[in-house]
Structure formats: C-alpha cells, structure tokens
Amino acid sequence: MKNLFLSFMAVLASVSSLYAQLPDDYRSEQIYLSPLQASVMPGDSIDVEGIVTSLAGDNIRPYSRYLYVELIGEADSALVRSKVACDSLGHFSLRVPTDPLDRKGIYWLRAYTSLMRNFNPASFALQPVALGTTLPTDDGIIDSNASLSLFPVGNVLSSGRPQNVVAYLSSGQGFPLGNKKLTLTDADGKVITDAITSPSGLATLSFLPAAGQTYTVTFSDKGVVKKQTLTAGDGTTPKVEGSITGNRIAFHLEGVPHGGRLMVYDRANGLSEAAISDATGSMTLPVAPETATLFLTDADGTVLASTSMAASTASAPLSFSVPSSIAAGSPLEISGLPNDSMSIVFTRILPADDLMSGHAESAIKYLSDFASPIPFPQRYFTSDARTRAEDLAAWMSTASFKRFSPGTVLHESPNQVYAYLPERFMEITGQVFRSRENPFRGGRIVAYNASTDCVYDTVIGPDGRFAIAVDNFPQGTEFFLQPINDKGQPSRSEVKIDDTTFPTAMIDRAHLPADSRYLAADVSIGKGSSLDPHLLADVVVKAVVKSEPKSTEQFYATRYKDREDIETKGYQSLRDIIRDMPFLRMERVNNGWVLATTRSAYSLSRGGTLIPVLIDGTLFEPDEYASMIDMPASEIESVEHLTPTQAIAYTSRSINGVLNIKTRNRGTSQPAPIKGTIVTPMGLDTDAVADVATIAPTRPGRYRVAVDVVDASGHIRSAEKWIDVK
C-alpha cells in the first residue's frame, strides 16, 4: 500500500505540474505506431512496437503509463481494442490478433492515451496495415488519372506582394511524380515561372500576382496534360502569412475585421496573442519553436484564417550505416545508432514502394498536430537535408492545425479542457448504494484480486463513490469487491462499477490508393464516415459484473489438507500441517504466536499479514494460538486456507484470508451468503513482441531500411537508406 500511496502522490505532482502550465499550454501526448510487418494474412497477429511522448516545453517523456490500441475495420468499427502499459520512456509493444474470416483489405491501427482524449480524435495515432493483400507497386504509368493540386500559402492568392504557391503532383496510383516540370502562365499564356518537383512530388512556385488576374499551372508529359488555375484576390478576404526565424515570428495580415485578434500556438511556448498595430509585424517568443500556427480570429476567438509553418533551419538528418546489399533472410547489421538505455530505436525493412509505413519523426512532430489534403512528403526520409527542408516548408504551408480550436479552449477553464487526466496506475472506480438512490456513506471498500491474492482498499466518499488503485493486471482478471461499514462489518450493498467509454473511430482514407485497377476484386479499403469525429458520442462498454463468484477449488487445491493428506504425510500436529502449506508461517511475537502470510500488500508492523484462525466455526484470538498450535493431527479432519472472498463470510477481519480448521466428528460451520460483488474490469494486453533482430526479406529486390530514434536528449529523428536484397 505504501507503493500505491507514493504512486498516487506522484500522479498528483504530475497533474499539478500539468495544470501549472495552463491555460496557455494545452499540452498533450503523441504516439508512434510501428508495425513490424507491412502486410499480414487474416488470422495472423500484427506485431507492433511504439512510443508515447509528450512534446511540451523541455519535456518529452509521457505522463501516461497506459494507452489504448485499436484495430479499425472498413466500417470504422473497432474489431480489437487493447489496453497496453508503456515503460517510463514511453516504449511499448503488443500483438494485435486478427480473425481468419476478416475480409482482405486495408485496416487501421489507432492509438491514444487518456490525456489525448481531451483533444480532437483526429490527433490520435493512425497507421494503416494491409490484411491479406500486398501493397501496390509503382507501375510508372503517367495517364489521365494523374493529379495536380495547388495550395497558395495562407489559402488565398494575394496581389501586389510576392506569393508562394505549393504544387503537388502524383500518379493515378497515388505515388509522387518527382523530377517533373511545372509551368506557371498568366491569362495571356505568358510563362511567369516554372519549377521542378521534388522526389516527393512537391514544388513551390514564387511570383508577384496582379489583382483580379488568373494564373494557370500546367504539367505536360508524354501527351498527358494537367492544368489548375488560381485567381488573385483583392485583399479583403481574411488571410495570415508567417515565417519563423529563431524565436521570432514575422506575420502579414489581410482582411482583418474590427476587433480582430492574432494568436500563435507552438508546443514550446503554448498559446500566445500578438498585438495588431499594422498589417505587417513580428513577435518574439521565449523559446525558438520548431513549428507554429498563426490564427487570425474575430473578437470572440473564432478562427477566420490560419497558416502553419516550420522553422527555416531543420534539424540534421539521422545518420547511420547499412551495407549496400544483403542476402535474403539474413540479419541486418546497422552501425552508428545509439545503444544507451535511455534511447529508443526502431528498425524495419520496407518495400521500395511502401507508402503506408509511418516514421516517428513525422508521426510525432507533425502529423499529431497537423492535417493536410496531401500526404506527408513520401520521399522525405530518403532525401538530402536541403530537399527535406524545402519539402517540409511546402507541406506545412498546406496543413492546418487540428488538435484544438483557440476559440474553444480560451472559453474553457483548465478543468474543462482537461476532463481526462493521465492514467498513471490501474484503478477500479464506481459507486456503492445501500438501496436505490441511497448512496453508501462512510466506511471502506476492499478489492481482492482473485488471481494474485493481493488486497487493496480505499475509503468510500460521501456520495458513495470510490476509486481503488490496484497493481497491473491482465485482461480477464476478476476482483471481489466488498463494502465494509464504519463498524468494520461486511455490508450487503449494491456496487456499481463505472462503464468504460471509448472515442468513436472515424478514419480519413484520402491518401490510400483507391483505383480499382490496382486492387484485387476481394480487397476493400472502405470509405469511412464524413462526420466530424470531435462531435460524435463516445462508445460505451458496460462493466462486467457477476452476482456470484466462480469456484476456486482448483486454484486453491494446494492450500487444502484433508484427512488423507494428514495420514499419508504423517503429520503429528497442527504446527506440522501449517509448515507444509504455501505462503503461511507461524511467528513468535511478544511471547505468543501469530499466523501470518508471506503474500500481502500490507506490512507486519500494522498487522496486515495476520490471518485469523477458525476452528469448527469458532474464531480464535492470537493469545489462544499457543494452546492451539500443538493440537494433535489425529483430531483434525481438514485444514484450509480460505481465500479472502470465501473468508469474508466468516469474519470481516479476512483481508488475507482465514485458516479454517475442521476437527473430526464435529459439526461444520456453514458460511453466510456472499455479500460482495465479482467484477472483471478492463485489464492489460500482456502479449508483448519479442525483441528480435531485423531480418532481410526472403524475396530479392530493392528495399528501404527505415530507422527511427528517440534519444536520451529528446530528439526525434527518422531516416531511410536503400538496400538491395539478393
């Protein structure tokens, strides 16, 4: 119980620290999911590793010690839901089962913590997995299904000042088209500028638009022509542009309404407001941000326009070495990676055309807070530093901040924003009633873990509510809950366990390949829902409660000695029998004897390990044990160490069970009816992934070695290198 108290104080300290940052911090957690296989067959398990972080200020380690991982089907239904523990660094692993009858197609792993539920579910971790199908390969075909998209920085093309327009070019399969020329012309067909797409299909076109003029961006290759047009505005539409240089953010505003406000959010500094004295200005933040979002709002905080940006100086790419080629099926050797105990490293070998596998750097630093109509640069992690910086800046200018709306959080108190606190320990919560609508007041409630014999208790509040902190337990564990009144007597009161709620799933499948010519007839990727996930009601899972406990005779067989055992083993006295029973011992205390157990959460100094003794239904006190201990074995019919659940029927002093002795030719006591409640709360998925070497695929070909590192300093970096499997 001391450890539980310390854990409780630790979580209070962490929550106090979290609240101390409010109301301008709005920190959350982020999760990276790393499936070890790009594709599995129905009926196989999906082996997953991952990490939970909390990027805020100088912090990176998570507040939470538990997360939820779900397997989402094509109809946005959760087929599997697991609760998983992570270590102090945030690392976790699990095996997600699939059903042999599951339909082939693209499924999704979704993960979140309790703390993350305070914000838009769109910020939860998402990772697609292929079930029973192979990933599409790039056929290199450029046809009429190719796509060209344009995104003016700030979402509006302004006139009279230099503008940047981001273009994204992809094939009909969804693969980026790199090294392709894009041309921008005016209404008369005059070429103003051009650009070459990066390996990720991104290009930025810079020019000076004229008010009211229409401009066209054209892609032409092998007879395929794609065009998109843009018209410059007149400056009345609300718009905000910005850039980051160190800890200084420069901005330019258009269409500012009366009473308009300018806010900026970044993880390092929280939510700030800048004074608007002119259309162009700047603000200096205490800490240099990596990314930031500017919000132009009305007087009430309703967002009218926004823009997201990345710092102009990106961090150095992760450096490591792998051989240029490797034999099929052989272990991969990687050098140059950290090997200290405070760093987490993920390694995978991915197919050359795999567009679905994520990376820690993009998932944690960018995709957890930002959403874009185009995918994160798909060749980002195989590009050089300059291309990475240009692609990141281009993608960020197309993205919008998705985790929360300033107008919403500014009108809420910290307690309203953070309705869900981090889960630092397992607990059972509920309410006790003496009768319908009459809460149980005063007293305590005791929880017995039927699998481990550990005992936990807590006070019952004036409204009958309780929250019992318990040690980690696996899924399927049963607990016996017994209310005890302020006189120490078991009470036949109704115990209602809180139902568990989960956020509704809604998956955006926009970036998955959808052309039927690239998918088998029996493969589906699903369409999902078009509703706002933040507005959907939670899924409620009813608590599992049993009115009667199941038999535990088989589990406790080693704690029972009958007449046959006594005669077979030749016991001479009760002392001999107790010595041969597991987890029991006789101890001399103050010139007397006590019976104690070696399995208890309580200390002997507070009497927590002591076990009452019942002989033919009569309860013996410790000062009577001296005359009892040498009782001849010939007079004993049976000796049984009852479980706490069984013992509560005889005495309220049964937190560690009761030693029930029946003598020969005597009447036997009949236990009173059970007064408590058996519950099965949601436990942990303990089927972790074994730590094994990264093995090369058995099929020869061109692959990518993907590495993610979250190091001891809190840096999150990912990179890829090409490798040939022979």
N, C-alpha and C positions, 0 to 999 in steps of 0.2 A: 504493500500500500504506500510505503514511503516513495518508491519509484514512481508510482502513479501520481502522487502529490507533486513531486518535482516536475513531472511531465506537464501536469496541469499548470503549474506556475510558469513553466517555460512558454507554453502556448499563450498564457495571459500576457507575458512580456512581449512576445512577438506580435500579438494583436495590438497591444498598446503602442508598440513601435510603428505598426502599420497605420493606426489611427492618428499618430502624431504627425504623419505626413499630409493628412487631409486638411482642407478639402481640395487642394490643388495638385495632388499627386496622381491619384487614380491608378495605382499600380495593380498589376495582375500577374498571372503566371503564363508561361508558354510551354508547349510540349512539342518535341520532335519524335516522330514515329519512324522507325527504320526496319521494315520487313526484311528478313534475310533472304527471301525468295521473291523474284519478280512475279512468279506465277505458280499456283499450286492446283492440284486436282481436287474436285469435290470429295470430301471425306478426309482429306489430309489437314493437318494443323498448319496455321500460319504462324511461323516463329517471328516474334517481334522484339526488338530492343528499342530503347528510347531514353529520353532525359527530360526532366521537368526543370525549368529555370524561372527566375523572377527578375527580369531586367528592369531595375529602377534605381536611380542614383548610383551608388557604388556597390549595389547588391547584385548577385546572380543566383545564389542558392535558393531553392524553393522554400516557401513557408509550409506547404502541404507535405504530408508524408504518404498520402494516398491519392490515387487517380482512378478514373473510370475509362475503360476501353470498350468500345462497341464495334460490332461488325454490322454494317448497314447494308441492307439489300436494295434491290432496284426500286422498290416502292417506298423508300425512305423508312423502312421498318427495321428496328434493331433485332437482328437474328441472334446475336450473342452479346451479353453485357457482363463485364468482369470488373471487379474491384481489385486493384493491384497496389502493393506497397512499393515505394521507392526509398532508396537509402538517403543519407544526409547530403550526398552530392546530387541527388535527383535521378540517379540511374535506376532503371527498372527493365524487366524482361518478362515475357509471358508467351504462352502458346494458345492461339485462338483457334478453337475447333470449328470445322465446317461439316456440313451434312452431305453424305454421299448423294442425296437426292436434290441438293441445291442446283438450281439452274446455272448453266455456264454463263459467264459474263463478267462485267466489271463490278466489284463490290468496293466498299469503303470502310476503312478503319477510322473511327473518330475517338478522340481522347480529350478529357477535360478534368480539371480539379474542381472542388467546391468553390474555391476563390474565383475561378474563371467564370462561374455561373452568374456573377454579378454583372457581367457584360454581355454583349451581343453574342449568341452562339456561333455566328459567322467567324468569330476569332478562335474557335476550337481547332485543335489539330485535326487535319484530314489527310489521309493517304490512300489512294486507290490501289487495289490489288486485283490481279486477273485470276479468275477461278475457272479452271477447265478450258482455258483458251490461251493462245500465245499472243504476245504483243505484236502490233503491226510493225512492219519494217518499211523503211522509206524506199519507195519504188522509183524515186527521182522524176516522176512524171509531173510536168507543168501543163495543166489544161485549164478549161474554163471554170473548174472548181477552185482554183487558186483564189486567195483572199487578200485584199489590200485595205487596211484600216488607217485612219488619220485621227490624231489627237492633238489639238492646239494646247499648248501649255496654259493652264488656267481654264481650260474648257471653252474659251471664247477667243476667236481670232481678232485681235485689236488692230487698229490702224494708227499710223503716224509714229510708231515706235517699233524697234526690231522685235520680231516674234520667232519663236521656235515651234515647229510642228513635228511631232513624232509620228513616224510611219511604221507599220508592222506588216510584213509580207510573209504569207505562209501558203503551203500547198494545200490541195484538197484533202490530204490526209491529216493536216494539222502540223506538219513538220515545217520548221522555219526555212525560208529561202534566203540563204546568205549569198553575199558577193553579187547582188543584183542591183542594177542601176535604176534609180527613181528620178524622174524629171518633173520639176515644178514650172508651170507656164501660167501666163496671165490670160485674160479673156481674149486677147488677140493672137494667142498661140506663141507668144514670145517666151523663150526659155529664160527664167529668172535665176534658177539654181538647180543643182542636182546633188545626189548623194548615193553612196554605195551601202547596201545593207550589211550589217554585221553577221557573223555566223548564226546569231540568234534571230535574224530577220528584222532587226531594228535599224532605223536610220533617223537622223534629225535634220530637218530642212530649216535653214535660217534665212529670213528675208524681211523686207520692210513693206508691209501691206498698205494699200491705199483704201480709204474709207469707201465702203459700198462695192468694192471690186471683188470679182470671183476668180479664184485660182484653182488650177487643176494639177493633181499629182498623177503621173502616168507610169505604169510598169508595162514594158513590152518585151516579150521573149518568145522566140520560136512560134510566132503567129498568135500568141496569147496576149491580149491587151486588157489591162485592168486600170480603171480611172476612178478617182474620187475628187470631189470638189469641195471648196471652202469659200465662204464669203466673209469679208472683213466687216466687223461691226462698227458702230458709231460711238462707242464708249459709254453708253447709257446702261448696258447690261452689267449687273454686279460681277466683278471679277477681281481675283487677287493673284499676284505672282510673287515669287520669292526665291531667295538663294541663301545658302549657308556658307559662311567663311569663318572658321574657328567658332567662337562663341557669339558671333554677330550674325543676325538675320536681317537682310535687306528685303524690302517689300515695295510693291506698287499696286495701287488700288484704282478701280474704276467703278462707276455706278454706285457709290456709297450713299445709302439713304440717310435721312435725318435721324440722328441718334445712333447711327451705325457703330459697331464695335469691331475691333480686330483682336483675335485671340490666337495664341500659338500653343501647341502641345508637343512635347517630346518627353521621352521616358526619363531623361536625366534631370529635367527641371520641372516637370509637371505642366499644369495649365497656367498660362500667364496671359495678361492683357496688355496691349501696347496702346499708348495714346495716339490718336489720329489727329495730326495737325496739318498734314498735307497728303497729297496723293502718293508721294514717294517718301520713304523714311526707312529707319532701321531701329533695331532694338538689340541690346546686349544681354545675354543670358549668363548666369553664374558659371555654368558648365557647358563646354562645347558639345552640341548634340550630334549624333550620327545621322539621325533622320528627324524631320519635324513636319508638322502640318499647320498651315495658316488657315484660319476660319474668319471670313467676313460675315458678321451676323447683324440682325436688327437689334433694337434696344433690349428685347427680351431674350436674346441669345439664340434665336432661330437662325440656322445657317443659311446664308444666301449664296455663298460661293466659298470654295476651298481649293487649296493646292498642297500637294505633298512633295517633299524634296529630300535629297540625300546630300551629305557633306561632300564638298568637291574633292577632298582628299580621302580616298578609301583606304582601308587597312591593307597591309601587304598580304598577298595570297599565301595560303598554306603551302609549305614546301616539304616534299618527301620524294623518295626514290623507289622505283619498281623496275624490274627487268623489262626489256622491250618485248620479250616473248616468254611464254611459259608452256610447259607440256600439259595437255588436257588431264584433268583430275589430280594435279599435283598441288601441294600447299604453296600459297603465295607468300613471298618474303618482301616486307616493306621496311625500309630504313628511314631514319630521320624523324620519327614520330616520338612524342613524349611518352615516357614509361613510368612517370611518378604516380603515386597512389591518389593524387588529387585531380588527375586529368582523366577525362572520359574520351575514348577513341572508338569510332565506328568504322568498319571497313566492309566493302561489298564489291563484287564484280558484276557489272551491269552490261546488258546487251548494248551494242552501239546505238541502236535506235530507240532505246527505252526513254520515253518522255514522261513516264508516270512517277518514277522514283524521286523522292524529295531529298533535300540536304538540310543539315542542321542550320547552317548559316542563313539560308533563305527562309526556312520554316519559322525559326525563332525570331530573327531580327526584322523580317519584312512581312511575310505572309500572315503572321499572327495579328498584325495591326492594320494591314493594308489590303485592299481588294482592287483588282484591275480587270477590265474587259479582255485583256490579253494575258497569256501565261507569263510567269516569271521567266526572264531570259533563259532559253533552254540550252544554250551552249555557254552559259556564264562561267561554269566551273572548269571548262577546258580552254578558256580564252586568256589572253595576256592581261596584265594589270590595267593598261590603258583602255582596252576594249571593255573590260569589266566595268570600269568607272563610267564610261560613256553609256553602256547598256543599262546600268543601274539608274543613272540620272534620267535616261529616257523612260524606263519603266515606271519609276517613281512619279514622274510627271503625268502618267496616265492613271495612277492609282488614287484611291480615296481612302481616308481613314474610316475604319469600320467598327472599331471596338465600342465607342460610345459617342453620343452627341453632346457637345458642350452645353447646348440649351437645356438638355435633360439633367445632367449632373449638377449644373450650377443652381438648380432649383431644389435640390435634394440635400438632406443632411447626410453626414458620413454614415450614420446608421442605416439610412435608406439606400445609399449607394452600395454599402457592403452588408446586404442582408444575409449573405453566405460567408462564413468565416473559414479560414483554412482548417482542414482536418489534420490534427497533429497526433491523434490517438483514436482508437476504436471506441465507440460508445453505444450503449443501448438507451434509447430515450422513449418516454411515454408518459402516461398519466394513470393514477390509481384512484378508483372510486369505491366508496363504501356502499353506495347504491347509485342508481341512475341519477345523474346531475348532482350528486353529492360527493365532492372530492374528498379523498383520504387526507386528513391534515395531521401533521406531526408523525413521528416515527421514522422508520427507515425501510429500505427495500434491499434485499440481498439477492445477488445473482450467482448461481452455481454453474460453472462450465462443466457439462456432463462428460466431456471428453478428457479434460485435464485435471478435474477436481479442484481447480482454482476457484477461490471465492472472492467476490467483490461486493461492496455495499456503499450506499450513499443515503443522504437524508432525502425525505420527500418534502417538497415545498408546500407552502400554504394553499396552493391551487391544485395540489395532488401531483404535480409534475416532478419528474426525476430524470437524471442523466447519469448513467453509470459508466465510468471509464473502465475498459477491460483491455487485457493484452490481445495482441493479434491472434485471430482465429481463422481457420479455413472455412470456405463455403460449406454449408450443411451442418455446422456445429449447433447443438441445442443448448439452451440455457434455461435453468429453472429459476423463476422469479418468485420470491416470497416476501410480501409486505409484512412488517413487524410493527405493532403499535408501540406507543411510548411506554408501555408496561413490559415490553420485551416478549409479547406473546404473538405467535403467528396469527394473521388475520385473513379470513376468507373474504378478500376484497377483489374487485374486478381490476385486472391490469390490462390496459390498452396500450399496445406498442404503436409508436408513430409509423404511419405508412411512409414508404420511400418514394421520392419524386425524382424524375429524370427529365432533362430538357428534350423537347421534341427535335427529331432529326430532320434536316432539310438540306440536301446536297446540291451544290451547283456543279452540274456536269458539263459546263460550256466548253472546257478545254480538252475534253476527251474526243478521240476520233469517232465520228458518227456516220461516215459514208458507208452505206451498206455493202459496197463492193469490197471493203476491206475487213468485213466481219462475216463469220460463218452464219448460216441460217439459224442455228440454235443458240446464238450468242446474243445477249442483250446488255445494254448499258443503262437502261432505264431513263426516264425523263424527270423524275422527282417532282417537286412542288414549286409553284411560283409565288407562294405566300412569304411574308416577312417572318423569319424564324423567331425574331425577338418578340413577336406579338402572339405566338402560339402558346397554348397552355402546356404545362408540364405533363409528362406521362406519370401516372400514379401507380405504384406497385404495392398491393396490400401486404401488410405484415403477416407472416406465417405464425399462427398461434395454435397450440394443441391444448385440449382440455385435460388430458390425462397423459402422464409420462409413459414412455415406452419401457419395456422390460430391460433391465440392465444386468440380468443374472449372468449372461455370458461374459460381459466385460469384467465383472467383479468376481468371477469364479475363483481367482487366486486369493481372494480375501475371505474365503469361507472355509471353515474347518468343521466337518461333520464327525459323527461317531466313528465312521470307517477310517477317516484320516487319523483320528486320535489313536485308534488301536493299531493301525498299520505302522505309524511312525513312533509309537511307544512313548508318547508324551507322558510326563509324570505329574505336571502341574500346569495351571493357567499361565504361569510365567514362561514355561517352555513353548506353549502354543503361541503366545504373543511374539516371542523371539523369532518364530518361524513365519510370521506374517509380514508381508512387504509394507514398508513405509510406517511401521509402528515401532515405538521404543518405550521402555519403562525408564523413568529418570527419578533419582532421589533428590527431593527438594525440601529443605528445612526439616530434616529427619523423617520425612514422609515420602510417599511415592506419587508420581503423576504419570498418566498415559499421554503420550504426545505423538504427533505425526511429523514426518520429515518432508511432507508436501503441503506447504501452505504459504500464502502471501503474507501472513502475519508473523510477527516476531514472538518468541517465547516469553520475552520480558513483559508483554502485555497480555499473556495468556491465550494468544491466538491459536497456538498449536495444540492446546489441550483437548482431549477427547473424553466426553462423558462415557460412563460405563452403565449399562442397563443389564440387570440380572433378573430374568423372569418378569420383566415389566417394571422392576423397581430401580429407580435411579440412585446410584451410589455417589457419594461425595468423595473428593480426593483424600480426606482424612480417614476414609474407610478402606482405601486401596491396600493398605498394609496387610489387613486381615484377609483380603480377597485374593492377593497375588499368588498365594501358595495354595489356593483351592485345588484339591486333588483332581487330576484329569479324569479319574473314574466316575466323578459325579457330573461331568459336563457332557451334554448331548451335542451342542454345536456352539461355535464362536463365529460371528460375522461382523466385519467392519462395514457398517451401512454407509451408503453414500449420503451426502447432505440432503439430497432430495428425499430419500427414504427416511432419514433420521428426523426430519422436521415434524413428522407425525408423532414422535415420542416426546421431543423436547425442543424448546426454542434455542437452547444452547448447543446447536448442532452445526455450527459453521464449518467444522471439519469432519462431520460425520459422528457416528456413535458406535461403540463396541457393544454389540448385542449378544449376551450370553444366555443360553437356554440350558437349564440343568435337566438331568434325567428324571423321568416320571413326575415332572412338574407341569403345571399349566403354562401355556404360552400366551403372551400378550398379543392382542390384535391391534395393528396400527390404526390410528384415526384416519379419516379420509384426507386425501391430499388437499391442501388449501391453496397452493401456488399455481403458477401458470408456466407451461413449457412454450418457449418461443425459439424460432430459428431466424435470427437476423441475417442480413446480407454479410457474408464473410469474404475472405480474400481468395483470389485465384493464386494458388501457390505453385502452379506448374510452370516453373521458370525455364528459360532457354539455357542449355549447356554452353559453356564458353569453349568454343572450338576454333580451330584455325580456319582462315579463309581459303577455300579450295577452288581451283580453276574449274570452269565448266567442262563437261565431257565432250561437248561439240566444238570443234575448231572454228575459229572466226575472229573477228575484230570486236574487242570489248573495251569497257571503261572501268578503271579501278577508281572507285569513289571512296574518299576518306573524309570523315568529319571529326573535328577535335574541339572539345570544350576544355580548355586548360585551367591550371590552378589559378591563373590571373583573371579568369572570367572571359577570356577572349573566345569567340565562337567563329571558327573558320572551317571552310569546306573547299575541297579541290578534287579534280579528276585528272587521271593520266590514261593515255591509250595503251593497250597491251594486246598482243596477238597470242591467241591460244592455238597451239599446234597439236 
